[in-house]
């Protein structure tokens, strides 16, 4: 099990090195990149909007129910905003993308692998990394931070409406505390996490697609493996990223 884990990490590392080397030396295929940005970013907005809005709304309600006992209603906005920026926004967006985009990438590349379309690309003098991996990874790196920002914005907006219109929290106190305790440090953490999770989703999904074998059965397993592995890696890496970012951006920095 340990050897399989180390071998898999090595395969991902080699794929990352080859991809970034290809970005550095090979001409970028802009049409493929823009198509992937539209597919990954634009068409994922509905999932992200629903996730962010209802997460912010329910988290606001649950925070209010607990803080109201202590007479700390005005602190609800600060807790919701900081939680969305630092944890809920990036993690939930990444998990939704791993299910929607990661599975799609693994299935698409896996189908090309078992039908020998990747070998056909090589026969035509087209490097599969340049044609398949680079546009998808770059599209994820471009789209995911924007989707994270959208998720957080919708979550904060929905939380504000629930707190002020439904639960009766003072608008002035809610906004004042939220703006006082939310800084540029929290925004940086959200964007860094979003970018890191995007890279993980892209490389894991592409690796699962490239190693697909055994025909239709392999194509069926590849998306499942990509979603499960990417989701677990996101949750595990989030723990270490939280510690690293809090050390790198200590309290009081902006």
LINNOR-V656640 format. One record per residue. N is the residue number from 1. RES is the residue in three letters. OMEGA is omega as a letter, one per 40 degrees, with the letter a starting at -180 (NA if undefined). Layout:
BEGIN
n & res & omega
N & RES & OMEGA
N & RES & OMEGA
END
This chain:
BEGIN
n & res & omega
1 & UNK & i
2 & UNK & a
3 & UNK & i
4 & UNK & i
5 & UNK & a
6 & UNK & i
7 & UNK & i
8 & UNK & i
9 & UNK & i
10 & UNK & i
11 & UNK & i
12 & UNK & a
13 & UNK & i
14 & UNK & i
15 & UNK & i
16 & UNK & a
17 & UNK & a
18 & UNK & i
19 & UNK & a
20 & UNK & i
21 & UNK & i
22 & UNK & i
23 & UNK & a
24 & UNK & a
25 & UNK & a
26 & UNK & i
27 & UNK & a
28 & UNK & i
29 & UNK & a
30 & UNK & a
31 & UNK & i
32 & UNK & a
33 & UNK & a
34 & UNK & i
35 & UNK & i
36 & UNK & i
37 & UNK & i
38 & UNK & a
39 & UNK & a
40 & UNK & a
41 & UNK & a
42 & UNK & a
43 & UNK & i
44 & UNK & a
45 & UNK & a
46 & UNK & i
47 & UNK & a
48 & UNK & a
49 & UNK & a
50 & UNK & i
51 & UNK & a
52 & UNK & a
53 & UNK & a
54 & UNK & i
55 & UNK & i
56 & UNK & a
57 & UNK & a
58 & UNK & i
59 & UNK & i
60 & UNK & a
61 & UNK & a
62 & UNK & i
63 & UNK & i
64 & UNK & a
65 & UNK & i
66 & UNK & a
67 & UNK & a
68 & UNK & i
69 & UNK & a
70 & UNK & a
71 & UNK & a
72 & UNK & a
73 & UNK & a
74 & UNK & a
75 & UNK & a
76 & UNK & a
77 & UNK & a
78 & UNK & a
79 & UNK & a
80 & UNK & a
81 & UNK & a
82 & UNK & i
83 & UNK & i
84 & UNK & a
85 & UNK & a
86 & UNK & a
87 & UNK & a
88 & UNK & a
89 & UNK & a
90 & UNK & a
91 & UNK & a
92 & UNK & i
93 & UNK & i
94 & UNK & i
95 & UNK & i
96 & UNK & i
97 & UNK & i
98 & UNK & i
99 & UNK & a
100 & UNK & a
101 & UNK & a
102 & UNK & i
103 & UNK & a
104 & UNK & i
105 & UNK & a
106 & UNK & a
107 & UNK & a
108 & UNK & a
109 & UNK & i
110 & UNK & i
111 & UNK & i
112 & UNK & a
113 & UNK & a
114 & UNK & i
115 & UNK & i
116 & UNK & i
117 & UNK & i
118 & UNK & i
119 & UNK & i
120 & UNK & i
121 & UNK & i
122 & UNK & i
123 & UNK & i
124 & UNK & i
125 & UNK & i
126 & UNK & i
127 & UNK & a
128 & UNK & i
129 & UNK & i
130 & UNK & a
131 & UNK & a
132 & UNK & a
133 & UNK & a
134 & UNK & a
135 & UNK & a
136 & UNK & i
137 & UNK & i
138 & UNK & i
139 & UNK & i
140 & UNK & i
141 & UNK & i
142 & UNK & a
143 & UNK & a
144 & UNK & i
145 & UNK & i
146 & UNK & i
147 & UNK & i
148 & UNK & i
149 & UNK & i
150 & UNK & i
151 & UNK & a
152 & UNK & a
153 & UNK & i
154 & UNK & i
155 & UNK & i
156 & UNK & i
157 & UNK & i
158 & UNK & i
159 & UNK & i
160 & UNK & a
161 & UNK & i
162 & UNK & a
163 & UNK & a
164 & UNK & a
165 & UNK & a
166 & UNK & a
167 & UNK & i
168 & UNK & i
169 & UNK & i
170 & UNK & i
171 & UNK & a
172 & UNK & a
173 & UNK & a
174 & UNK & a
175 & UNK & a
176 & UNK & a
177 & UNK & i
178 & UNK & a
179 & UNK & a
180 & UNK & a
181 & UNK & i
182 & UNK & a
183 & UNK & i
184 & UNK & i
185 & UNK & i
186 & UNK & i
187 & UNK & i
188 & UNK & i
189 & UNK & a
190 & UNK & a
191 & UNK & i
192 & UNK & i
193 & UNK & i
194 & UNK & i
195 & UNK & i
196 & UNK & i
197 & UNK & i
198 & UNK & i
199 & UNK & a
200 & UNK & a
201 & UNK & a
202 & UNK & a
203 & UNK & i
204 & UNK & a
205 & UNK & i
206 & UNK & i
207 & UNK & i
208 & UNK & i
209 & UNK & a
210 & UNK & a
211 & UNK & i
212 & UNK & i
213 & UNK & i
214 & UNK & i
215 & UNK & a
216 & UNK & i
217 & UNK & i
218 & UNK & i
219 & UNK & i
220 & UNK & a
221 & UNK & a
222 & UNK & i
223 & UNK & i
224 & UNK & i
225 & UNK & a
226 & UNK & a
227 & UNK & a
228 & UNK & a
229 & UNK & a
230 & UNK & a
231 & UNK & i
232 & UNK & a
233 & UNK & i
234 & UNK & a
235 & UNK & i
236 & UNK & a
237 & UNK & i
238 & UNK & i
239 & UNK & a
240 & UNK & i
241 & UNK & i
242 & UNK & i
243 & UNK & a
244 & UNK & a
245 & UNK & i
246 & UNK & i
247 & UNK & a
248 & UNK & i
249 & UNK & a
250 & UNK & i
251 & UNK & a
252 & UNK & i
253 & UNK & a
254 & UNK & NA
END
